[in-house]
Amino acid sequence: MKKFLSLLLCAGLTIPALCQESAATEEIAAPKQTFARATFNSTKLINMQTTELVSPGSLQFMISHHFSYLWNKDAGSQNLAQLFGLNSGVAHTYLSFDYSPTSYLNLGVAAAGYSKYEGWAKIKLLRQQTGLKNMPVAVALYTMFNVNTAKDPSIDFTGNRFAFMNQLLISRKMSSTLSLQIMPTWIHYNIVPYGINNSNEVFSIGVGGKYKVKGNMNLTLEYSRQLNMYKNLLTKNGAILNYNPDLLSVGVEMNTGGHLFQFYIGSTTDASNIDQLSRNNSKIKDGNFALGFTINRSMNVRKDK
């Protein structure tokens, strides 16, 4: 009887210890949550936004220039005189400031050229991650308004000066060197831009990518295709108007630590996404490519507690 009680006592002491050891082993073996970082090096790839946001409490300043065409087939020797579009007197400038109050929200304003101004919000919806929770992509929503403040007697209602763009950004860091993104876009004009009997809605789809060449240098690419409202459009005066639905840009970006420099060649001279994706006059087949660059600087303006 004493031996039986001793065995029960040993079992009672041993089983809880084994259970605790098993639970500890399971806790150690639990997969670590890992987030994809630096999918892209900037909040903008070339012309389009990325799923990236500046750090919470950081203010970012960007200045972008789009010059004239590298080569105009009708310009002759003036192409050299104009230094391949750099000295033509044409430079469409985009100045922007944006701030991230939290890790999932970015707010910004910009001077978009032609007396136009823009304001936007970018919301991070999903982060690419592995571990207890797996998410193969990062997703962000970019929503922007554009207002035309230029004097125009044909605009008799203030609301007709506004246009809006909504873009869903879906990216994936494929490896330490390659990142890809897809960008479905919807643009809405409060007034039909092409005259009567046309739609207020313009849709496009875009793709982009970044390839890391070395630690501080990346190659970038963007391509967007306008899906409607670009062919045989009727103006108020009865003229036929056509736009180019394809937007192609390639570039290189270099990070100096304090600044990010982006240099690119693209089939647009416009600075605003709304003009680029719905009223692009540059034709790829005619070699209508222009040089451009962006300088990016961000700084922390919020004191950490």
C-alpha positions in Angstrom: 0.0 0.0 0.0 2.8 2.4 0.9 4.5 1.6 -2.4 1.3 2.4 -4.3 0.9 5.7 -2.6 4.5 6.6 -3.4 3.9 5.9 -7.0 0.8 8.1 -7.1 2.7 10.9 -5.4 5.6 10.7 -7.9 3.2 10.6 -10.8 1.4 13.7 -9.4 4.6 15.6 -9.2 6.0 14.5 -12.5 3.1 15.0 -14.9 2.6 18.8 -14.1 6.4 19.3 -14.6 6.3 17.5 -17.9 3.2 19.6 -19.0 5.0 22.8 -18.1 8.1 21.8 -20.0 5.9 20.9 -23.0 4.2 24.3 -22.9 7.5 26.1 -22.6 8.8 24.1 -25.6 5.7 25.1 -27.7 6.1 28.7 -26.7 9.7 28.8 -27.8 8.8 27.0 -31.1 6.1 29.6 -32.0 7.0 31.3 -35.3 8.4 34.8 -35.0 6.3 37.5 -36.7 8.4 39.2 -39.5 7.4 42.2 -41.5 8.7 43.1 -44.9 10.7 46.3 -44.7 11.9 48.8 -47.4 9.8 47.2 -50.1 10.4 50.5 -51.9 12.9 53.3 -50.9 10.4 56.2 -51.2 6.7 57.0 -51.0 6.9 57.5 -54.8 8.3 55.0 -57.3 8.8 57.4 -60.2 5.5 59.2 -60.9 3.2 56.9 -59.0 2.8 56.4 -55.2 4.1 53.2 -53.5 2.8 51.4 -50.4 5.5 53.1 -48.3 4.8 55.8 -45.8 7.3 58.1 -44.1 8.0 57.3 -40.5 5.5 58.5 -37.9 6.3 62.0 -36.8 8.3 62.7 -40.0 7.8 65.5 -42.5 8.8 64.9 -46.1 9.6 67.4 -48.8 9.8 66.5 -52.5 10.6 68.6 -55.5 10.1 67.0 -59.0 10.9 68.5 -62.4 9.7 67.1 -65.8 11.5 68.7 -68.7 10.7 68.8 -72.4 11.3 66.0 -74.9 14.8 64.6 -75.3 14.4 64.9 -79.1 11.7 66.5 -81.2 11.7 65.3 -84.8 10.7 68.7 -86.1 13.2 70.8 -84.1 16.3 69.9 -86.1 19.5 71.5 -84.6 17.4 73.1 -81.8 17.4 69.7 -80.1 21.1 70.3 -79.3 20.6 73.9 -78.5 17.9 73.0 -76.0 20.2 70.4 -74.5 17.8 67.5 -75.0 14.9 69.3 -73.3 16.9 70.6 -70.3 17.4 74.1 -71.8 14.1 74.4 -73.6 12.5 76.7 -71.0 9.9 74.0 -70.3 10.0 72.5 -66.8 6.8 71.3 -65.0 7.5 71.4 -61.3 5.8 69.5 -58.5 6.4 70.6 -54.9 4.9 68.6 -52.1 5.0 68.3 -48.3 3.6 65.3 -46.5 3.5 64.1 -42.9 2.7 60.8 -41.1 0.9 61.3 -37.8 0.7 57.5 -37.3 2.3 54.4 -38.8 -0.7 53.8 -41.0 -1.7 57.3 -42.2 0.1 59.9 -44.4 -1.3 63.3 -45.3 0.1 65.7 -47.9 -0.4 68.8 -50.0 1.3 69.9 -53.3 1.6 72.6 -55.9 1.1 70.7 -59.1 1.8 73.3 -61.8 -0.6 75.3 -64.0 -2.0 77.0 -60.9 -3.2 73.6 -59.7 -3.0 72.3 -56.1 -3.5 68.8 -54.6 -4.1 67.3 -51.2 -4.2 63.6 -50.3 -4.3 60.9 -47.7 -2.6 57.5 -47.9 -3.8 54.8 -45.6 -1.8 51.6 -45.0 -4.4 48.8 -45.0 -2.2 45.6 -44.8 1.5 44.9 -44.2 3.4 42.0 -45.9 4.4 39.6 -43.1 5.1 36.1 -42.1 4.8 34.2 -38.8 1.6 33.5 -36.8 -0.1 35.8 -39.3 0.8 35.4 -43.0 0.1 38.3 -45.4 1.8 37.9 -48.9 1.3 41.5 -49.9 1.1 45.1 -48.6 -1.9 47.2 -49.5 -2.5 50.9 -49.3 -5.3 53.2 -50.4 -4.3 56.6 -51.9 -7.0 59.2 -52.3 -6.3 62.7 -53.8 -8.1 65.8 -54.9 -6.9 68.3 -57.5 -8.2 71.9 -57.8 -7.6 74.3 -60.7 -7.2 77.9 -59.4 -6.4 79.5 -62.7 -8.7 82.2 -64.1 -11.1 80.5 -66.5 -14.3 82.3 -67.6 -15.7 79.1 -68.9 -15.9 77.7 -65.3 -18.9 79.3 -63.7 -19.2 76.9 -60.8 -16.5 76.4 -58.2 -17.1 72.6 -57.9 -16.2 72.2 -61.5 -12.6 73.1 -60.7 -12.1 69.8 -58.8 -11.0 66.4 -59.9 -10.4 63.3 -57.7 -8.2 60.2 -57.9 -8.4 57.0 -56.0 -5.7 54.4 -56.3 -5.3 51.0 -54.7 -1.6 50.1 -54.2 -0.8 46.4 -53.9 2.9 45.5 -53.5 5.1 42.5 -52.7 8.8 42.3 -51.8 9.7 39.3 -53.8 13.3 39.1 -52.5 16.0 41.3 -51.0 16.6 42.7 -54.5 13.2 42.7 -56.3 9.9 44.5 -55.4 6.7 44.7 -57.5 3.5 46.6 -57.4 0.2 46.8 -59.2 -1.9 50.1 -59.3 -5.6 50.1 -60.4 -6.7 53.8 -60.6 -10.0 55.6 -60.8 -10.1 59.4 -61.7 -13.3 61.4 -61.4 -13.8 64.9 -63.0 -16.6 67.0 -61.5 -16.9 68.5 -65.0 -16.4 66.4 -68.1 -13.0 67.5 -69.4 -13.6 66.7 -73.1 -16.9 68.4 -73.8 -20.4 67.0 -74.1 -21.5 63.3 -74.3 -18.4 62.0 -72.5 -17.8 60.3 -69.1 -16.7 61.9 -65.9 -14.8 58.7 -65.0 -11.4 57.6 -66.2 -9.9 54.2 -65.3 -6.3 52.9 -65.7 -4.2 50.0 -64.5 -0.5 50.2 -63.8 2.5 48.1 -62.7 5.8 49.0 -61.3 9.0 47.5 -59.9 12.3 48.2 -58.1 15.5 46.2 -58.6 18.3 46.7 -56.1 21.6 47.0 -57.9 23.7 47.7 -54.8 23.3 49.1 -51.3 22.5 52.6 -52.3 21.3 52.3 -55.9 18.1 50.9 -57.4 16.6 50.6 -60.9 12.9 51.5 -61.2 10.2 51.0 -63.8 6.5 52.1 -64.2 3.9 51.3 -66.9 0.3 52.5 -66.9 -2.5 51.9 -69.4 -5.5 54.2 -69.6 -8.6 52.0 -70.2 -11.1 54.6 -71.5 -11.7 58.2 -72.5 -8.6 58.7 -74.7 -9.8 58.1 -78.3 -12.0 60.2 -80.7 -13.2 62.5 -77.9 -15.5 65.3 -78.9 -14.8 68.8 -77.5 -17.3 71.6 -76.9 -16.3 73.1 -80.3 -16.9 69.8 -82.1 -13.2 69.0 -82.7 -11.9 65.4 -82.4 -9.4 65.0 -79.5 -7.1 62.0 -78.8 -4.8 61.2 -76.0 -2.0 58.6 -75.5 -3.2 55.8 -73.2 0.3 54.5 -72.4 2.6 55.9 -69.8 6.1 54.4 -69.5 9.0 55.5 -67.2 12.4 54.0 -66.2 14.7 55.4 -63.7 17.5 55.1 -61.2 17.5 56.2 -57.6 20.4 56.9 -55.3 20.3 57.2 -51.5 23.0 59.4 -50.0 21.7 59.0 -46.4 20.3 62.5 -46.1 18.6 62.7 -49.5 17.1 60.3 -52.0 17.7 61.3 -55.7 15.6 59.9 -58.5 16.5 60.4 -62.1 14.2 59.1 -64.9 13.1 59.1 -68.5 9.4 58.9 -69.1 6.7 59.4 -71.8 5.2 62.4 -70.1 6.0 66.0 -69.4 3.2 66.5 -66.9 3.8 66.7 -63.2 0.4 65.6 -61.8 -0.9 62.0 -61.8 -4.3 63.2 -63.0 -2.9 64.7 -66.1 -0.5 61.8 -66.6 -3.2 59.1 -66.4 -6.0 60.8 -68.2 -4.7 63.5 -70.5 -1.2 62.4 -71.7 -0.2 63.9 -75.0 3.2 62.1 -75.3 3.3 59.2 -77.8 5.8 56.4 -77.1 5.9 55.4 -80.8 7.0 59.0 -81.8 9.8 58.8 -79.2 8.2 61.4 -76.9 10.4 60.8 -73.9 11.5 63.5 -71.4 14.0 63.6 -68.6 13.0 64.2 -65.0 14.3 64.1 -61.5 13.0 64.1 -57.9 14.8 65.2 -54.8 13.4 63.7 -51.6 14.2 64.9 -48.0 12.5 63.8 -44.8 13.0 64.9 -41.2 11.6 64.0 -37.8 9.6 66.9 -36.4 8.0 65.2 -33.5 9.8 64.9 -30.2 9.8 61.4 -28.8 8.4 61.1 -25.3 
